[in-house]
Amino acid sequence: MSAGRWNLGAGLEGRGVIVTGAASGIGRATALAMAAAGAKVAAVDRDETGVRATVAELEQGAGHVAIVFDLADIASIPDLVAEADRAFDGLWALAHVAAVLRRQPLDEVTEADWDLQIDVNLKASFFLNRAAGRAMIARGRGGRIINFTSGAWLVGPVSGSDAYVASKGGLVSMTRGFARSYGPHGILVNAVSPGQIDTPMQHVDNPPEIVAAGMAACPLRRMGRPEELAAVVVFLASEHASFINGATINVSGGLIMY
């Protein structure tokens, strides 16, 4: 690689990427970072106002698209991927950030609560990864799939996130399975494991004292910023990450160490 190519998003120029959860938080930051690296972004979210606002911030005329989509509609996931694949004449990367969290005491989790979080966070992730992988295999150009878990997949749930963390633990194992299956096709599949990040989800039904305790426990004494996660995603989608596969990347400021 020439000295002039040592930029974070090397190889992303002109390539098509899907970013889910792009209306806010880490997803929005990832869409902005991918576009800044030269990628063509399909920003996906069920929040129409939010996702269109994200795309409006991207460089106009660069081929970016906003796709309003609810991942609970699992049967339509192949159509979502096909739309992005057609729009970009090939899909290089999927950055799957979207998730749903319901914080509630363990004894108050209903079957509906469980099903929603498992269906959106794990079941939809499986079919989205598979659809993206199939599209990449059909093009024969390789690719990248980056999933998002949670640091709690390793240490267990806190603050009423039992069903959510169960789904995120399953996502780590799922990611490893796809990494084994798609690696021979040049498609690298990894997961990012955030710690405490300052996003809207971090503050939903989360008492301020719990948020403060998390910051105090982190060696950096702060929450992470969405942009700090987005930078890791761009790296994993780039040429620089060409020998990283099946990994779960810990981005927690040292809150979690392994």
Order of alpha helices (4+ residues) and beta strands (2+ residues): beta-alpha-beta-alpha-beta-alpha-beta-alpha-alpha-beta-alpha-alpha-beta-alpha-alpha-alpha-beta
